[in-house]
Amino acid sequence: MALAAFGVVAVAAVVMILTTPIECERPAPQDDQLIFSAVKSVASRKIVQVYQYQERGLSIFPGDVVSPISPSEIMHINPDCCQITRDERQMLYQPGIWMRRGYGPFIEVRVEYDVTYAKRSGEQGVQRTDMNIVFDKCGNEINLGH
């Protein structure tokens, strides 16, 4: 009997933890702070997926990022690099109900910029790339497996 009661209490505690929305330790971030955080995240990546059209079709290979290498460089070269989406129906990232309840509402920042990359052969190229960085309501980046 005591074991069954413990089980019910344990399940209730887990459900409460999973369904209680998180509280932010600091005020919600402003748009410029979110943009800087997104660009900083993008700038920290050292490998980019390079898409190249050939006779056989599309080939994808990793390229080492040569430039831009800093958030300020990305924003200087691409002043209109970022777009913020707060409407989850328009986001590329579609969170599940548990994520939405615990961490939402979400904010997605799309960062578009030109990146110079190097192939393993040493040949360099420039590619327009975009990345979507997702933040929770407190401004913490949600890791989407990048």
Sequence and secondary structure as in RCSB ss.txt:
>XXXX:A:sequence
MALAAFGVVAVAAVVMILTTPIECERPAPQDDQLIFSAVKSVASRKIVQVYQYQERGLSIFPGDVVSPISPSEIM
HINPDCCQITRDERQMLYQPGIWMRRGYGPFIEVRVEYDVTYAKRSGEQGVQRTDMNIVFDKCGNEINLGH
>XXXX:A:secstr
 HHHHHHHHHHHHHHHHHHS    SS    HHHHHHHHHHHHHT  EEEEEEEETTEEEEEEEEEEE  SHHHHH
HH TT EEEE  GGG S    HHHHHHH S EEEEEEEEEEEE TTS EEEEEEEEEEEE TTS B     
